[in-house]
């Protein structure tokens, strides 16, 4: 078990906490978010257009009734009800889509360098409880077979850990401080 612990720790230090590797990982996360934002922006524009179209149709129908060009019969009432429902559905979908908008996060390369250096040092010389806490936080699974050890984790959690060092506190801490 000590051999596996050493192997995982060494790989974390050499590969994950290497500032160049951290930069690549976090850049890929930013790229993925940018593509998602681009797709979401297209969806937002389409939903906004639906809301605008429904409002315009409603205004035209109301104008016909106000100007006395048509009477408010059952067919027109059904059409008004359908248009209002479509507009309300599009507005609700637009609000839900806006909730998924996230600001772009840019992490300074110096912060990545500092995080990588600090984590490497702490993993080499830190206590076992420290390493265990960070491993449990940053790593989802460790798969071991005869020739290969795969370490898998969340890029989002890694990003949060890097950003936590920016404010001088750790969101990853296992103990609360006064």
Residue, then its C-alpha position, 0 to 999 in steps of 0.5 A: x500500500x505504501x508503494x501505491x501511495x508513493x506512486x499516486x503522490x509522485x504522479x500528482x506532483x510530477x504531472x498534475x501540479x506541474x504548472x504547464x500541465x495545470x495551465x493546459x487543464x484549466x485552458x481546456x476547461x475555459x475553452x469548453x465553457x466558451x463553446x458552451x457560452x457561444x451555444x447558450x448565447x444562440x439559444x438566448x437570442x432565439x428565445x428572445x426573438x420568440x418572446x418579441x414575436x409573440x408580443x408583436x402578434x398580441x399587440x396586433x390582435x389587441x389593436x384589431x379589437x381596440x380599433x373595432x376591426x374585429x369582434x372578440x369571438x371564441x376563435x380570437x379568444x383561443x388565439x389570444x390564449x395560445x399566444x399568451x401561453x407561447x409568450x409565457x413559455x418563451x419568457x420562462x425558458x429565457x429566464x432559465x437559460x439566463x441562469x446558466x450564463x456564467x462569467x468567464x474565469x481567467x486565472x493568472x499564470x502566476x497563480x497557477x505557478x504558485x499553486x503548483x509549486x505550493x501543492x508539490x511542496x506540500x505533497x512531498x513534505x506535508x502530512x499524510x492527513x493533508x495529502x489524504x484530504x486533498x486527494x479525496x477532494x481533487x480525485x474522483x477515482x483511482x483505477x489500478x491494474x497490473x501495469x497502469x494507474x489512472x487518476x481521474x478528477x474534476x477540472x472544476x474542482x481543480x479550478x476552485x482549488x487554484x482560485x482558493x489560493x488567490x484569496x489566501x484561504x482554502x475552500x478545501x480545508x477539512x477543519x473550520x477556523x475561527 
